[in-house]
Amino acid sequence: MKQLEEILNEYSSFVNKGIIDYEKFNQYSVTHHSSAIEGSTLTLVETQLLLEDDLTCNKPFLHHLMVKDHYEALQFVIDNAKNKVDLTSDFIQQINAHVMKNTGGIVNSILGSYDVSKGEFRKSSFVAGNHIFVDSKKVEPLLKEVVLETNAKMKSNLSIKEKYELSFDAHFNIVSIHPFGDGNGRTSRLVMNFLQKCFNLPLVIVYEDDKSKYIEALNETRKKEDITVFRNFMFSQLTRFLKEEIEKFKSENKSIKKRNGLSFIF
């Protein structure tokens, strides 16, 4: 884990110097990849154009809504982290409501109806692949357990590694409960980002091209009942992001120096 701290320090030094526009590009990337994992076909460039200039592309309108809703949810998460808002079940519901604002709707089930666009807890069963998620009646008490445990650990004197682990664990536990009718993946990743922002840490991205590894890590963690499987995967995603951003800077810096050198000669 020493290597991770060294990479974090190098990355932070670039951010502090204003070399890397962390707030802008990190957030666009978080929104792009999280939405893409759930089916959005917008590229990173198309995501940036949509969020910066409100420019649409020849892709399904639903995908544009997914991206916009996620970005607004991310801003909601970041603002609340800055204002030191407590993590609660109600707050997690608000995050889901932002995520599903324009793409959710009413779901009718045997146990009653619920509105996905308002972050209401599901009242129906949920199956993904071969995995059956917890009964809807267990959703609220289990989510409260996650909240209580997370808040208690946040008050401890945690190392950087432990802070990230806490955010990864919350991510895993919430997506494993699947509290909502839709948007569970995006919501759990946003809760993870909320905790990271509370600790003033770089936000972790789950890359769309690693979607199969992500799902495999979730399934393997449940199968083995070993949270280190998921933690290791998430640390690999964090390391990838930091290294890519650092290499991007170094490449751009070399290009600038070369251009400046040519200008000086002539």
N, C-alpha and C positions, 0 to 999 in steps of 0.2 A: 504493500500500500504506500510505501515511501515514494515509489515512482509516480503514483497518482498525485500525491501532494506536490511533487516537483513540477509536474505538468500544470497543475492548478496554479501554482505560483507564477510560472512563466506566462500562462494565459492571463492571469490577473494583472501582471505588469503591463501587458499590452492594453488591456481594458482601461487601466488607470491613466495611461498615457494618451488615451483617446484614439489609439491606433485601430482597435477593433470596436466597431459600433455595436456593442453587445446587446443593448436594449432593443435595437431595431431588428437586426438580422437573427438573433437568437429567437425572438418571439415569432417572427415570420416562419422560421424553420420549425419551431414547435407546432404551430398551427398547421403548416403544410403536411408534415409527416403524420401527425395524429389524425388528421382528416383523411389522408391517403390510406392509412391502415384500415379505415372504416369504409373505404370505397370511393372517395373523391378522386377524380381523374385529373384535377388541376396540377400542373407542374409548379415547382417553386417559383419560377419567374411569373407564371400566371397568377399565382397566389399573391405575390408582391404587387403586381399591377392592379389586382382587384382591391387589395387593402389600402394601397397608397392613392390610386387614381380612380377607383371604382370602375375599372375597365373590365368588361366581361370578355369571355372567349367562346369559341364554338364547342362548348362542353355543356352537359346537362345543367339546367338552372338549379336543380336540387343540390348539386355539388358546390355551386357558388354559395348557396345558403348555408351549407355545412361549414364551409370555410369562414364565412363572415360570423356565423354564430359562435364558432370555436374561438375566433380571435377576440370577440367581445367578452366571451367567458374568461379568456386568459387575462384580459385587462381587468375584469372584475376580481379575479383571483389575486393579481399583482397589487391592485389598489388596497384590497383587504389585508394582504400580508404587510404592506407598508403601514397600515393603520392598526396593526397588531390585533386583528380580530381573532377571536378564539375559534378553533375548529369544533364544530358541532354538527349534529345530524341535519339540522335545519340549514346550515351553511352549505353542506354537501348537496342538499336538495336544490338550493338556489343555484349552485354551479350547474347541476344537471338541467335546470330550467333554462339557463342561458344557452347551454349546448343544444338543447332540443327546441328552442324558441320557435323557429320557423319550419321545422321538419317533423315535429311531433304531433300527436293528436289523441283522440279518445280511444281507449282500448276497452272493449267489453269482455268480461270473463264471467265464469260461474260464480266467483266470489264478489263480483261487483265491477263497476267501471272506474277507470282512473285516467287522468290526463297526463300523457307523456310530456307534453309541451310545458307543463307547470312543475315538473320535478316531483310528481307524486309517486310514492312507492308502488311497486307493482303488486297486483292482486291476483296474479296468475303464475303458473309454473314457468320455468325457463330451462330450455335444453340447448346446448351448443355441442354439436358433434356427438360424442358418446358421454359427455358430461352433463349430469343433471344438477342444477344449482339448488340451493336451499329452498325449502318451502317458504312461500311468501309471508307466512305468519312469523317466521323467524328473522325476517329482514331487519326490522326496527331494533329489536334487542341486540342482535349481532353487530349492527352498525354502531350502536351506542357503546358496545364493548370496545370496538376499534378506536372510537373517538376518545374514550376515557383512558385507554392504554397509551395512545399516541400523545395526548396532552400531558400525561404523567411523565413520560420519557422526555418530552420537550423541556421540562423544567430541570432536567439533570445536566451535569457538566459533560457534554458530549464532545468527542473528537470530530473532525471533519468526516471521517469514515463512518462514524456512528450516526451522524446527522443524515448522511445520504442513506444509510441503511434504514433509518426510521422512515424516511420518505418512500423508499422502495417497499418496505413492509406494508405501509398504509395503502399504497398502490395495489399490491398483491391482494391484501385482505378485502379491499372494497370491490375490486373486479371479481373476486371469488364469491362474494356474497351476491353480486349482481342485483342491487337494490331496485333498479328501474326497468321500465319496459324497453328502453333503448338508451344509447349513449353511455353505457357503463364503462367502456374502455376509455373514452375521451374524458369522462368525469373522474375516473380513478387516476388517470395520468395528470389531470389538472390539480387534483388534491396533492399529488406528489410534488408538482411544481409549486403549489402554494407553500408547502412545508420548506422546500428549498429556498424559496424567496424569503420566508420568515427567517432563515438562517443566513441570508445574503450570499447564497451559493449560486453558481451557474445552473440554469435550468437544464435538466436532462431531456434529451430527445430520444424517442424510440423510432429508429429509422424504418421507413416504409419497405426498403429492400431487405430488411431483417425481420419482416413480419412473421415468416414461418419459424424463425429461431425464437422469436418472442412468444408465439403460441406454444411452441415446444417447451420453452422454459417454464411457462405457466403450468402446462400439463404435467411436466416432469416434477415440478415442485409439489404439486398436489399428490402425485403418485407416490413419491418418496417421503412426503411430509418433511421436506428439508428446504427451508427458506433460503439457504445459501445458494441453491441452484439459481433462483431468481435474482438474488443479489448479485451474483457473479455476472449474469447476463447484463444487468443494468449498469454495473460498473464498466463493462466492455463498451456499452453505448456511450457512457460519459467520456471514457478515454478516447473513443473514436471522434467524438465531437471536438474535444479540446485539441487533439492532434491535427485535425483537419483545419481548424481555425488558425492555429499557430503556423502551419505550413502555408496556408493561404497568405498570411501576413508576410512571411519570409519571402515568398515568391513575388509578391507585389512590391516589397521593399527593394529587392534586387532590381526589379524593373525600373523603379523610380531612380535608383542610384545610377543605372545605366543611362537613362534619359538625361539626367542631370550632367553626367560626364560628357555626353555628346554635345549638350548645349554649351558646356564650358569650353570644349575644344573649338567649336565654331563661333 
